[in-house]
Amino acid sequence: MGPGARFLLLGRQGAGKGTQAVRLAARFGVPHISTGDILRAAKTSGTEFGRKAAAFMARGELVPDDVVIGVVAERLAQDGAVHSGFVLDGFPRTRSQAEELERLLAPEGLSAAIDVDVPTEVVLRRLSGRRVCTICGAPYHIDAPPKVGWVCDKDGGDVVQRDDDTEAAISRRLELYDRETGPLIDFYDEQGLLLRVDGVGSVDEVFDRLVGVIEDGRRPFGAVAPSALGLSAR
Ligand code: AMP
């Protein structure tokens, strides 16, 4: 069997990447790999590694490249995900992470890098009202709370504000996005791997756009043959 769908999502914090990554992973039958979720789970488990990562995260700083690259290499090796497919969410965030990912995925490489484009003003509004389940990470918002109190609809976990959704940490994270992660859009575009979708709209609308660009294999600025996307997990 050929390689499965191997996607990564780019986009500012609060662009809805996590929500869309979960749906895309289900649609293509591949695991959702979120470095933020893995690091938060390490923090909850109280290991030395988790405590160190948590200190960077709470300040809105990036966890050092070698640490995050190690986490991703280990996860991609599980269940043969490196070959059978994945949706990466929150990785890569720097040029050196992107280069390391290329090495990890050789020779097949990525199917596509998808930029979920949402302007800074919109993500600021989303992030300041965001609340998440402490158990499963399901996202809520002060304008779209759980059905009962601040308790997760799915598993009854407490729904709280993330440590790094404070004003100071949000502005640091967005600054780092523009400086370190934004340039990866050009990096993938130059390789003919970039797909872009407008991330403003309802969750369903954005998901339909994502599936549309993937399945059509079309980019707004040119055509890509669907076979070039290496989509066998359909
Ligand atoms: P996220 O849930 O993707 O917003 O990630 C939360 C936090 O985890 C980030 O603000 C970083 O501190 C850390 N983190 C997640 N992914 C990475 C990465 N690829 N490189 C460095 N730090 C990361």
Residues whose N, C-alpha, C, O or C-beta is under 5 A from the ligand:
A	BS01	AMP	T35 G36 D37 L39 F56 M57 G60 E61 L62 V63 V68 D89 G90 F91 P92 R93
